């Protein structure tokens, strides 16, 4: 197998980066593309009591097991299969089960802090930053956390003000300077997505 192309997609919480990653994924045969979410690589917290796990700042770089993520990306690039961890936000910890992920021509890495880490950036052939207004992002975050993670409105807003927003300004927003391409307005930007898919296909065909 030829060396895969590694595409990094980042942006603030609720920016639409996951939507763009999914649009790209669905534009290719699933046998040719692999998706890796940084959210799967939050550190194992089995050593902490449940009441301590709740205090985790999930928007800080130290919350992620980037060593394992880097190891897995390198393995996929080398043509090896990996066992991707599964993180359960309802218990604030990994579960024992894993997901088997096969190597492919295209590897998408998606997450809020993948450009913050230089070792991660160096593994990426294309780096994309999804740039969406803060008011849109917070509304999307509220809807997601209430509907999918069983959170209360008060807890979501409190977490946003005390952790999410400060970490975004300190780590995610500055990482925009590393992007090869900045896509405004997330998954609604069909023109940017189509151009990106066309560019990926061109790169693959020329390999």
C-alpha positions in Angstrom: 0.0 0.0 0.0 1.2 3.5 -0.9 1.9 5.9 2.0 -1.5 7.1 3.2 -2.5 10.8 3.2 -3.2 12.1 6.8 -5.7 14.9 7.1 -6.1 16.8 10.3 -9.4 18.7 10.9 -9.7 21.0 13.9 -11.7 23.9 15.2 -13.6 24.9 18.4 -16.3 22.9 20.0 -19.4 23.0 17.9 -17.5 24.5 14.9 -18.7 21.8 12.5 -15.4 20.0 12.2 -17.1 16.6 12.8 -19.6 17.4 10.1 -16.9 18.2 7.6 -14.9 15.1 8.6 -18.0 13.0 8.0 -18.7 14.7 4.7 -15.2 13.9 3.5 -15.5 10.3 4.8 -18.7 9.7 3.0 -17.3 11.1 -0.3 -14.9 8.1 -0.5 -15.4 4.3 -0.4 -15.2 3.2 3.2 -12.5 0.7 2.2 -10.2 3.7 1.3 -10.7 5.9 4.3 -10.3 5.7 8.1 -11.5 8.1 10.8 -9.7 8.8 14.1 -11.4 11.1 16.6 -9.2 12.7 19.3 -12.2 12.4 21.7 -11.5 8.7 21.7 -8.1 9.3 23.2 -9.0 11.0 26.5 -6.8 9.6 29.2 -7.9 6.6 31.2 -9.2 7.7 34.6 -9.7 4.4 36.3 -7.3 5.6 39.0 -9.8 8.3 40.0 -13.0 8.2 41.9 -16.2 9.1 39.9 -16.6 12.4 41.7 -13.0 13.3 40.8 -13.4 12.3 37.1 -16.3 14.9 36.7 -13.8 17.7 37.4 -11.7 16.8 34.3 -11.0 19.7 32.0 -11.7 18.0 28.7 -10.6 21.1 26.7 -7.0 21.1 28.1 -4.2 19.4 26.2 -3.3 17.3 29.3 -6.7 15.6 29.1 -5.6 13.6 26.0 -3.4 10.6 25.7 -1.5 12.0 22.7 1.3 9.4 23.0 -1.2 6.7 22.2 -2.9 8.7 19.5 0.5 9.4 17.8 1.4 5.7 18.1 -1.8 4.7 16.5 -1.5 7.2 13.6 2.1 6.0 12.9 0.9 2.4 13.0 -1.9 3.1 10.5 0.6 4.9 8.2 2.8 1.9 8.4 -0.1 -0.3 7.3 -0.9 -1.8 10.7 -4.2 -2.4 12.3 -5.0 -0.6 15.6 -7.4 -1.0 18.5 -9.0 2.4 19.0 -10.2 3.1 22.6 -13.8 4.0 23.4 -14.5 6.8 25.8 -17.8 7.0 27.7 -18.6 10.5 28.8 -21.4 9.2 31.1 -18.8 7.6 33.3 -15.9 10.0 32.4 -13.7 7.1 31.5 -12.7 4.6 28.9 -14.5 1.3 28.6 -12.8 -2.1 28.3 -13.9 -2.6 24.7 -12.0 -1.2 21.7 -12.8 -0.7 18.0 -10.6 -2.4 15.4 -9.4 0.1 12.8 -7.8 -0.9 9.6 -5.2 1.1 7.6 -6.4 2.9 4.5 -5.3 5.3 1.8 -6.8 8.3 3.7 -6.6 8.8 7.4 -8.7 11.6 8.9 -7.8 12.8 12.4 -10.4 15.1 14.0 -10.3 17.0 17.3 -10.2 20.3 19.0 -6.5 20.2 20.0 -4.7 18.2 17.2 -2.8 21.2 16.0 -1.7 22.2 19.5 0.7 19.3 19.6 3.7 19.6 17.3 4.3 15.8 17.1 0.7 15.4 15.9 1.0 18.2 13.4 4.1 16.7 11.9 2.2 13.6 11.0 -0.4 15.5 8.9 -0.2 16.1 5.2 -3.2 18.5 5.1 -4.3 20.6 8.1 -7.8 22.1 8.1 -9.2 24.6 10.6 -13.0 25.0 10.8 -13.7 28.6 11.8 -17.2 29.3 13.1 -18.6 32.1 15.2 -18.6 31.6 19.0 -22.4 32.2 19.4 -23.1 29.4 16.9 -20.7 27.1 18.6 -22.1 27.5 22.1 -25.6 26.8 20.9 -24.5 23.6 19.2 -22.6 22.6 22.3 -25.6 23.1 24.5 -27.9 21.1 22.2 -25.3 18.3 21.9 -24.5 18.0 25.6 -28.1 18.1 26.8 -29.4 15.6 24.1 -26.4 13.2 23.8 -24.7 13.4 27.2 -27.5 14.0 29.6 -26.2 17.3 30.9 -28.2 20.2 32.4 -28.3 23.6 30.7 -26.7 25.1 33.8 -23.8 22.7 33.9 -23.2 23.2 30.1 -23.0 26.9 30.5 -20.9 26.8 33.6 -18.4 24.4 31.9 -18.3 26.6 28.8 -17.5 29.8 30.8 -15.0 28.2 33.1 -13.2 25.7 30.9 -14.3 25.5 27.2 -14.0 29.2 26.3 -10.7 29.9 28.1 -9.1 26.8 26.7 -10.4 27.6 23.2 -8.8 31.1 23.4 -5.5 29.7 24.9 -5.0 26.6 22.8 -7.5 26.0 19.9 -7.8 29.5 18.3 -4.0 30.1 18.2 -3.5 26.8 16.4 -5.3 28.3 13.4 -1.9 29.6 12.3 -0.8 26.0 11.5 -3.7 25.4 9.1 -3.2 24.9 5.4 -6.9 25.7 4.8 -9.4 27.6 6.9 -13.0 26.7 6.3 -15.6 29.2 7.6 -19.1 28.2 8.8 -18.4 24.5 9.2 -20.4 21.7 7.5 -22.6 24.3 5.7 -19.7 25.3 3.4 -20.4 22.8 0.6 -18.1 24.6 -1.9 -15.1 24.3 0.4 -15.9 20.6 1.1 -16.2 19.8 -2.6 -12.9 21.5 -3.4 -11.2 19.7 -0.6 -12.5 16.3 -1.7 -11.4 17.0 -5.2 -7.9 18.0 -4.0 -7.6 14.8 -1.9 -8.6 12.7 -4.9 -6.0 14.5 -7.0 -3.3 13.8 -4.4 -4.2 10.1 -4.2 -4.2 9.7 -8.0 -0.8 11.2 -8.2 0.8 9.1 -5.5 
